[in-house]
Amino acid sequence: MAIDPSATPPTSTHVTAVTDGVTEVFTWEESARIEVRDLGREIVIEANSAGLKTLAGHLLTLAQDGTPDGAHLHLEENDGLEEGSASLVLERCDAE
């Protein structure tokens, strides 16, 4: 699922996705700032308090009982992430 690329969410924003009949709501905290940098051998996710709460909420949404394997959220530059950020995909995978 990709979020509307109009801009970084300015205030509490809710995105609803339905995957295999399961409704998931992803919420951005007001003033959330999230930047993802790819340094080659490591990825740095830098965020303010609201951004960390936003990411934690996204992960908890994907971890909910009944969320299907493969459910995922795409975060991209100016689409939930700061300008210049590397893309980030959060995906549930229950396979061992």
A tleap script that builds the chain and sets N, CA, C and O, in Angstrom:
source leaprc.protein.ff14SB
mol = sequence {
  NMET ALA ILE ASP PRO SER ALA THR PRO PRO
  THR SER THR HIE VAL THR ALA VAL THR ASP
  GLY VAL THR GLU VAL PHE THR TRP GLU GLU
  SER ALA ARG ILE GLU VAL ARG ASP LEU GLY
  ARG GLU ILE VAL ILE GLU ALA ASN SER ALA
  GLY LEU LYS THR LEU ALA GLY HIE LEU LEU
  THR LEU ALA GLN ASP GLY THR PRO ASP GLY
  ALA HIE LEU HIE LEU GLU GLU ASN ASP GLY
  LEU GLU GLU GLY SER ALA SER LEU VAL LEU
  GLU ARG CYS ASP ALA CGLU
}
set mol.1.N position { 0.838 -1.157 0.000 }
set mol.1.CA position { 0.000 0.000 0.000 }
set mol.1.C position { 0.888 1.226 0.000 }
set mol.1.O position { 1.852 1.273 0.765 }
set mol.2.N position { 0.610 2.203 -0.810 }
set mol.2.CA position { 1.353 3.454 -0.827 }
set mol.2.C position { 0.443 4.564 -0.357 }
set mol.2.O position { -0.757 4.560 -0.634 }
set mol.3.N position { 1.015 5.509 0.350 }
set mol.3.CA position { 0.273 6.641 0.877 }
set mol.3.C position { 0.251 7.744 -0.176 }
set mol.3.O position { 1.145 7.806 -1.021 }
set mol.4.N position { -0.764 8.624 -0.139 }
set mol.4.CA position { -0.864 9.754 -1.066 }
set mol.4.C position { 0.396 10.595 -0.996 }
set mol.4.O position { 0.727 11.107 0.074 }
set mol.5.N position { 1.120 10.756 -2.119 }
set mol.5.CA position { 2.403 11.451 -2.105 }
set mol.5.C position { 2.308 12.967 -2.073 }
set mol.5.O position { 3.268 13.637 -2.455 }
set mol.6.N position { 1.194 13.534 -1.633 }
set mol.6.CA position { 1.045 14.983 -1.667 }
set mol.6.C position { 2.020 15.692 -0.750 }
set mol.6.O position { 2.518 16.761 -1.103 }
set mol.7.N position { 2.311 15.133 0.415 }
set mol.7.CA position { 3.255 15.785 1.341 }
set mol.7.C position { 3.416 14.926 2.581 }
set mol.7.O position { 2.657 13.983 2.807 }
set mol.8.N position { 4.423 15.269 3.384 }
set mol.8.CA position { 4.587 14.636 4.678 }
set mol.8.C position { 3.359 14.979 5.506 }
set mol.8.O position { 2.920 16.129 5.485 }
set mol.9.N position { 2.789 14.026 6.235 }
set mol.9.CA position { 1.586 14.314 6.990 }
set mol.9.C position { 1.781 15.494 7.944 }
set mol.9.O position { 2.661 15.442 8.804 }
set mol.10.N position { 0.977 16.560 7.811 }
set mol.10.CA position { 1.164 17.752 8.611 }
set mol.10.C position { 0.614 17.633 10.022 }
set mol.10.O position { 1.161 18.252 10.935 }
set mol.11.N position { -0.434 16.870 10.234 }
set mol.11.CA position { -1.036 16.682 11.550 }
set mol.11.C position { -1.436 15.224 11.657 }
set mol.11.O position { -1.114 14.420 10.783 }
set mol.12.N position { -2.134 14.883 12.723 }
set mol.12.CA position { -2.564 13.500 12.877 }
set mol.12.C position { -3.308 13.058 11.622 }
set mol.12.O position { -4.378 13.581 11.309 }
set mol.13.N position { -2.746 12.109 10.918 }
set mol.13.CA position { -3.295 11.629 9.667 }
set mol.13.C position { -3.570 10.143 9.804 }
set mol.13.O position { -2.765 9.398 10.363 }
set mol.14.N position { -4.692 9.729 9.299 }
set mol.14.CA position { -5.065 8.318 9.352 }
set mol.14.C position { -5.154 7.787 7.935 }
set mol.14.O position { -5.759 8.416 7.067 }
set mol.15.N position { -4.550 6.627 7.697 }
set mol.15.CA position { -4.650 5.950 6.413 }
set mol.15.C position { -5.246 4.579 6.687 }
set mol.15.O position { -4.746 3.835 7.531 }
set mol.16.N position { -6.304 4.252 5.981 }
set mol.16.CA position { -6.967 2.970 6.163 }
set mol.16.C position { -6.680 2.090 4.962 }
set mol.16.O position { -6.803 2.526 3.817 }
set mol.17.N position { -6.294 0.842 5.230 }
set mol.17.CA position { -6.030 -0.131 4.170 }
set mol.17.C position { -6.784 -1.405 4.500 }
set mol.17.O position { -6.917 -1.779 5.665 }
set mol.18.N position { -7.274 -2.066 3.465 }
set mol.18.CA position { -7.946 -3.347 3.656 }
set mol.18.C position { -7.139 -4.400 2.910 }
set mol.18.O position { -6.967 -4.318 1.693 }
set mol.19.N position { -6.640 -5.397 3.656 }
set mol.19.CA position { -5.857 -6.485 3.086 }
set mol.19.C position { -6.525 -7.795 3.463 }
set mol.19.O position { -6.694 -8.087 4.647 }
set mol.20.N position { -6.901 -8.573 2.487 }
set mol.20.CA position { -7.576 -9.857 2.724 }
set mol.20.C position { -8.754 -9.698 3.683 }
set mol.20.O position { -8.974 -10.541 4.553 }
set mol.21.N position { -9.512 -8.605 3.516 }
set mol.21.CA position { -10.689 -8.380 4.339 }
set mol.21.C position { -10.406 -7.817 5.719 }
set mol.21.O position { -11.342 -7.598 6.488 }
set mol.22.N position { -9.143 -7.575 6.061 }
set mol.22.CA position { -8.776 -7.026 7.359 }
set mol.22.C position { -8.487 -5.540 7.186 }
set mol.22.O position { -7.660 -5.153 6.360 }
set mol.23.N position { -9.175 -4.705 7.974 }
set mol.23.CA position { -8.978 -3.267 7.907 }
set mol.23.C position { -7.864 -2.865 8.858 }
set mol.23.O position { -7.878 -3.220 10.037 }
set mol.24.N position { -6.904 -2.125 8.336 }
set mol.24.CA position { -5.782 -1.637 9.135 }
set mol.24.C position { -5.773 -0.115 9.045 }
set mol.24.O position { -5.947 0.443 7.962 }
set mol.25.N position { -5.574 0.555 10.166 }
set mol.25.CA position { -5.503 2.010 10.196 }
set mol.25.C position { -4.115 2.407 10.665 }
set mol.25.O position { -3.686 2.045 11.760 }
set mol.26.N position { -3.418 3.157 9.818 }
set mol.26.CA position { -2.087 3.666 10.141 }
set mol.26.C position { -2.232 5.147 10.462 }
set mol.26.O position { -2.852 5.889 9.699 }
set mol.27.N position { -1.665 5.585 11.588 }
set mol.27.CA position { -1.836 6.953 12.067 }
set mol.27.C position { -0.491 7.642 12.226 }
set mol.27.O position { 0.466 7.059 12.735 }
set mol.28.N position { -0.433 8.889 11.783 }
set mol.28.CA position { 0.752 9.726 11.989 }
set mol.28.C position { 0.467 10.696 13.124 }
set mol.28.O position { -0.575 11.351 13.141 }
set mol.29.N position { 1.388 10.786 14.067 }
set mol.29.CA position { 1.296 11.754 15.146 }
set mol.29.C position { 1.532 13.154 14.589 }
set mol.29.O position { 2.254 13.327 13.607 }
set mol.30.N position { 0.921 14.148 15.220 }
set mol.30.CA position { 1.146 15.534 14.817 }
set mol.30.C position { 2.632 15.859 14.948 }
set mol.30.O position { 3.259 15.491 15.942 }
set mol.31.N position { 3.183 16.524 13.985 }
set mol.31.CA position { 4.589 16.966 13.947 }
set mol.31.C position { 5.586 15.822 13.803 }
set mol.31.O position { 6.767 15.999 14.101 }
set mol.32.N position { 5.138 14.657 13.355 }
set mol.32.CA position { 6.058 13.524 13.174 }
set mol.32.C position { 7.100 13.865 12.119 }
set mol.32.O position { 6.780 14.405 11.060 }
set mol.33.N position { 8.359 13.537 12.426 }
set mol.33.CA position { 9.457 13.712 11.473 }
set mol.33.C position { 10.243 12.415 11.480 }
set mol.33.O position { 10.748 11.986 12.518 }
set mol.34.N position { 10.342 11.793 10.310 }
set mol.34.CA position { 11.049 10.515 10.168 }
set mol.34.C position { 11.966 10.621 8.964 }
set mol.34.O position { 11.532 10.996 7.874 }
set mol.35.N position { 13.237 10.289 9.162 }
set mol.35.CA position { 14.204 10.280 8.062 }
set mol.35.C position { 14.889 8.921 8.037 }
set mol.35.O position { 15.272 8.393 9.081 }
set mol.36.N position { 15.040 8.362 6.852 }
set mol.36.CA position { 15.710 7.066 6.676 }
set mol.36.C position { 16.919 7.290 5.787 }
set mol.36.O position { 16.804 7.811 4.677 }
set mol.37.N position { 18.101 6.884 6.296 }
set mol.37.CA position { 19.340 7.029 5.522 }
set mol.37.C position { 19.968 5.651 5.316 }
set mol.37.O position { 20.077 4.855 6.249 }
set mol.38.N position { 20.375 5.389 4.078 }
set mol.38.CA position { 21.060 4.146 3.728 }
set mol.38.C position { 22.547 4.457 3.660 }
set mol.38.O position { 23.006 5.148 2.751 }
set mol.39.N position { 23.297 3.940 4.634 }
set mol.39.CA position { 24.735 4.197 4.705 }
set mol.39.C position { 25.552 3.043 4.140 }
set mol.39.O position { 26.741 2.918 4.436 }
set mol.40.N position { 24.932 2.215 3.344 }
set mol.40.CA position { 25.646 1.089 2.732 }
set mol.40.C position { 25.480 -0.176 3.534 }
set mol.40.O position { 24.700 -1.054 3.164 }
set mol.41.N position { 26.206 -0.280 4.632 }
set mol.41.CA position { 26.126 -1.491 5.451 }
set mol.41.C position { 25.189 -1.338 6.643 }
set mol.41.O position { 25.009 -2.274 7.421 }
set mol.42.N position { 24.589 -0.149 6.785 }
set mol.42.CA position { 23.615 0.029 7.845 }
set mol.42.C position { 22.565 1.061 7.419 }
set mol.42.O position { 22.824 1.949 6.607 }
set mol.43.N position { 21.395 0.911 7.990 }
set mol.43.CA position { 20.289 1.826 7.753 }
set mol.43.C position { 20.080 2.617 9.037 }
set mol.43.O position { 20.043 2.043 10.126 }
set mol.44.N position { 19.945 3.926 8.911 }
set mol.44.CA position { 19.682 4.776 10.059 }
set mol.44.C position { 18.257 5.314 9.936 }
set mol.44.O position { 17.897 5.918 8.926 }
set mol.45.N position { 17.461 5.090 10.966 }
set mol.45.CA position { 16.133 5.680 11.043 }
set mol.45.C position { 16.209 6.719 12.148 }
set mol.45.O position { 16.381 6.393 13.323 }
set mol.46.N position { 16.078 7.976 11.748 }
set mol.46.CA position { 16.167 9.090 12.689 }
set mol.46.C position { 14.788 9.729 12.769 }
set mol.46.O position { 14.186 10.042 11.742 }
set mol.47.N position { 14.290 9.924 13.977 }
set mol.47.CA position { 12.952 10.481 14.134 }
set mol.47.C position { 12.852 11.255 15.440 }
set mol.47.O position { 13.555 10.974 16.410 }
set mol.48.N position { 11.956 12.240 15.436 }
set mol.48.CA position { 11.656 12.919 16.688 }
set mol.48.C position { 10.694 12.043 17.486 }
set mol.48.O position { 10.324 10.960 17.030 }
set mol.49.N position { 10.286 12.496 18.666 }
set mol.49.CA position { 9.414 11.695 19.524 }
set mol.49.C position { 8.125 11.298 18.810 }
set mol.49.O position { 7.702 10.143 18.877 }
set mol.50.N position { 7.500 12.263 18.124 }
set mol.50.CA position { 6.260 11.973 17.402 }
set mol.50.C position { 6.509 10.977 16.269 }
set mol.50.O position { 5.658 10.131 15.997 }
set mol.51.N position { 7.655 11.068 15.614 }
set mol.51.CA position { 7.996 10.134 14.549 }
set mol.51.C position { 8.210 8.726 15.072 }
set mol.51.O position { 7.776 7.754 14.454 }
set mol.52.N position { 8.882 8.616 16.219 }
set mol.52.CA position { 9.086 7.286 16.822 }
set mol.52.C position { 7.759 6.669 17.243 }
set mol.52.O position { 7.549 5.469 17.067 }
set mol.53.N position { 6.861 7.483 17.800 }
set mol.53.CA position { 5.539 6.981 18.169 }
set mol.53.C position { 4.764 6.546 16.929 }
set mol.53.O position { 4.037 5.553 16.959 }
set mol.54.N position { 4.923 7.292 15.847 }
set mol.54.CA position { 4.262 6.947 14.586 }
set mol.54.C position { 4.759 5.599 14.077 }
set mol.54.O position { 3.957 4.734 13.727 }
set mol.55.N position { 6.086 5.415 14.032 }
set mol.55.CA position { 6.639 4.130 13.575 }
set mol.55.C position { 6.209 2.987 14.483 }
set mol.55.O position { 5.859 1.910 14.002 }
set mol.56.N position { 6.233 3.214 15.792 }
set mol.56.CA position { 5.801 2.181 16.736 }
set mol.56.C position { 4.341 1.803 16.474 }
set mol.56.O position { 3.983 0.626 16.505 }
set mol.57.N position { 3.514 2.797 16.219 }
set mol.57.CA position { 2.104 2.531 15.922 }
set mol.57.C position { 1.931 1.735 14.642 }
set mol.57.O position { 1.098 0.831 14.577 }
set mol.58.N position { 2.722 2.068 13.615 }
set mol.58.CA position { 2.652 1.319 12.351 }
set mol.58.C position { 3.020 -0.145 12.591 }
set mol.58.O position { 2.350 -1.048 12.090 }
set mol.59.N position { 4.085 -0.377 13.359 }
set mol.59.CA position { 4.515 -1.751 13.636 }
set mol.59.C position { 3.472 -2.497 14.461 }
set mol.59.O position { 3.212 -3.673 14.207 }
set mol.60.N position { 2.873 -1.832 15.443 }
set mol.60.CA position { 1.826 -2.479 16.243 }
set mol.60.C position { 0.596 -2.797 15.393 }
set mol.60.O position { -0.048 -3.826 15.596 }
set mol.61.N position { 0.270 -1.924 14.448 }
set mol.61.CA position { -0.845 -2.197 13.540 }
set mol.61.C position { -0.574 -3.461 12.736 }
set mol.61.O position { -1.457 -4.307 12.594 }
set mol.62.N position { 0.640 -3.595 12.209 }
set mol.62.CA position { 0.984 -4.793 11.430 }
set mol.62.C position { 1.053 -6.047 12.302 }
set mol.62.O position { 0.866 -7.157 11.804 }
set mol.63.N position { 1.319 -5.878 13.601 }
set mol.63.CA position { 1.450 -7.017 14.510 }
set mol.63.C position { 0.112 -7.516 15.051 }
set mol.63.O position { 0.065 -8.561 15.700 }
set mol.64.N position { -0.973 -6.791 14.796 }
set mol.64.CA position { -2.282 -7.175 15.335 }
set mol.64.C position { -2.694 -8.563 14.872 }
set mol.64.O position { -2.412 -8.976 13.746 }
set mol.65.N position { -3.376 -9.280 15.780 }
set mol.65.CA position { -3.941 -10.585 15.421 }
set mol.65.C position { -4.863 -10.415 14.224 }
set mol.65.O position { -5.626 -9.451 14.155 }
set mol.66.N position { -4.797 -11.330 13.301 }
set mol.66.CA position { -5.651 -11.311 12.130 }
set mol.66.C position { -5.057 -10.572 10.948 }
set mol.66.O position { -5.586 -10.654 9.839 }
set mol.67.N position { -3.950 -9.843 11.169 }
set mol.67.CA position { -3.297 -9.167 10.039 }
set mol.67.C position { -2.618 -10.239 9.198 }
set mol.67.O position { -1.823 -11.020 9.722 }
set mol.68.N position { -2.915 -10.289 7.915 }
set mol.68.CA position { -2.382 -11.372 7.074 }
set mol.68.C position { -0.884 -11.246 6.803 }
set mol.68.O position { -0.323 -10.151 6.771 }
set mol.69.N position { -0.270 -12.386 6.611 }
set mol.69.CA position { 1.131 -12.443 6.196 }
set mol.69.C position { 1.283 -11.645 4.907 }
set mol.69.O position { 0.468 -11.776 3.994 }
set mol.70.N position { 2.309 -10.830 4.830 }
set mol.70.CA position { 2.548 -10.039 3.624 }
set mol.70.C position { 1.943 -8.649 3.668 }
set mol.70.O position { 2.221 -7.836 2.786 }
set mol.71.N position { 1.115 -8.348 4.679 }
set mol.71.CA position { 0.576 -6.991 4.797 }
set mol.71.C position { 1.759 -6.044 4.987 }
set mol.71.O position { 2.696 -6.353 5.723 }
set mol.72.N position { 1.713 -4.901 4.328 }
set mol.72.CA position { 2.869 -4.005 4.393 }
set mol.72.C position { 2.471 -2.553 4.169 }
set mol.72.O position { 1.371 -2.255 3.703 }
set mol.73.N position { 3.381 -1.665 4.508 }
set mol.73.CA position { 3.199 -0.233 4.352 }
set mol.73.C position { 4.461 0.340 3.726 }
set mol.73.O position { 5.565 0.102 4.218 }
set mol.74.N position { 4.302 1.096 2.641 }
set mol.74.CA position { 5.431 1.761 1.984 }
set mol.74.C position { 5.531 3.188 2.488 }
set mol.74.O position { 4.549 3.930 2.455 }
set mol.75.N position { 6.694 3.574 2.947 }
set mol.75.CA position { 6.969 4.954 3.328 }
set mol.75.C position { 8.070 5.465 2.411 }
set mol.75.O position { 9.096 4.809 2.231 }
set mol.76.N position { 7.850 6.636 1.837 }
set mol.76.CA position { 8.803 7.195 0.886 }
set mol.76.C position { 9.004 8.675 1.158 }
set mol.76.O position { 8.271 9.287 1.934 }
set mol.77.N position { 10.006 9.234 0.508 }
set mol.77.CA position { 10.295 10.657 0.613 }
set mol.77.C position { 9.028 11.452 0.327 }
set mol.77.O position { 8.331 11.180 -0.651 }
set mol.78.N position { 8.727 12.423 1.168 }
set mol.78.CA position { 7.536 13.270 1.038 }
set mol.78.C position { 6.233 12.491 1.048 }
set mol.78.O position { 5.200 13.003 0.616 }
set mol.79.N position { 6.268 11.279 1.527 }
set mol.79.CA position { 5.104 10.403 1.611 }
set mol.79.C position { 5.181 9.696 2.960 }
set mol.79.O position { 5.053 8.475 3.051 }
set mol.80.N position { 5.392 10.494 4.001 }
set mol.80.CA position { 5.562 9.956 5.345 }
set mol.80.C position { 6.977 10.079 5.854 }
set mol.80.O position { 7.210 9.973 7.058 }
set mol.81.N position { 7.937 10.302 4.957 }
set mol.81.CA position { 9.339 10.457 5.343 }
set mol.81.C position { 9.852 11.821 4.894 }
set mol.81.O position { 9.307 12.434 3.976 }
set mol.82.N position { 10.900 12.278 5.551 }
set mol.82.CA position { 11.509 13.565 5.218 }
set mol.82.C position { 12.130 13.541 3.818 }
set mol.82.O position { 12.477 12.479 3.300 }
set mol.83.N position { 12.263 14.709 3.224 }
set mol.83.CA position { 12.905 14.856 1.918 }
set mol.83.C position { 14.323 14.287 1.976 }
set mol.83.O position { 15.054 14.522 2.938 }
set mol.84.N position { 14.702 13.547 0.952 }
set mol.84.CA position { 16.032 12.947 0.882 }
set mol.84.C position { 16.123 11.568 1.520 }
set mol.84.O position { 17.175 10.930 1.473 }
set mol.85.N position { 15.029 11.102 2.116 }
set mol.85.CA position { 15.040 9.794 2.780 }
set mol.85.C position { 15.051 8.651 1.772 }
set mol.85.O position { 14.525 8.768 0.666 }
set mol.86.N position { 15.664 7.544 2.183 }
set mol.86.CA position { 15.550 6.291 1.435 }
set mol.86.C position { 14.154 5.730 1.701 }
set mol.86.O position { 13.568 5.998 2.750 }
set mol.87.N position { 13.628 4.966 0.773 }
set mol.87.CA position { 12.316 4.350 0.960 }
set mol.87.C position { 12.391 3.290 2.052 }
set mol.87.O position { 13.438 2.683 2.274 }
set mol.88.N position { 11.265 3.077 2.731 }
set mol.88.CA position { 11.185 2.106 3.807 }
set mol.88.C position { 9.897 1.317 3.649 }
set mol.88.O position { 8.830 1.898 3.454 }
set mol.89.N position { 9.992 -0.001 3.733 }
set mol.89.CA position { 8.809 -0.855 3.692 }
set mol.89.C position { 8.736 -1.600 5.016 }
set mol.89.O position { 9.695 -2.252 5.428 }
set mol.90.N position { 7.600 -1.497 5.671 }
set mol.90.CA position { 7.332 -2.261 6.892 }
set mol.90.C position { 6.404 -3.394 6.473 }
set mol.90.O position { 5.311 -3.136 5.970 }
set mol.91.N position { 6.821 -4.650 6.673 }
set mol.91.CA position { 6.048 -5.780 6.191 }
set mol.91.C position { 5.957 -6.869 7.246 }
set mol.91.O position { 6.928 -7.170 7.940 }
set mol.92.N position { 4.778 -7.448 7.351 }
set mol.92.CA position { 4.572 -8.586 8.246 }
set mol.92.C position { 4.945 -9.857 7.498 }
set mol.92.O position { 4.520 -10.065 6.361 }
set mol.93.N position { 5.739 -10.703 8.139 }
set mol.93.CA position { 6.127 -11.985 7.556 }
set mol.93.C position { 6.124 -13.021 8.670 }
set mol.93.O position { 6.987 -12.995 9.548 }
set mol.94.N position { 5.162 -13.928 8.639 }
set mol.94.CA position { 5.048 -14.936 9.684 }
set mol.94.C position { 5.806 -16.219 9.380 }
set mol.94.O position { 5.871 -17.113 10.223 }
set mol.95.N position { 6.375 -16.319 8.193 }
set mol.95.CA position { 7.168 -17.510 7.837 }
set mol.95.C position { 8.444 -17.532 8.659 }
set mol.95.O position { 9.040 -16.490 8.933 }
set mol.96.N position { 8.851 -18.717 9.043 }
set mol.96.CA position { 10.077 -18.839 9.843 }
set mol.96.C position { 11.296 -18.895 8.979 }
set mol.96.O position { 12.411 -18.997 9.491 }
savepdb mol mol.pdb
quit
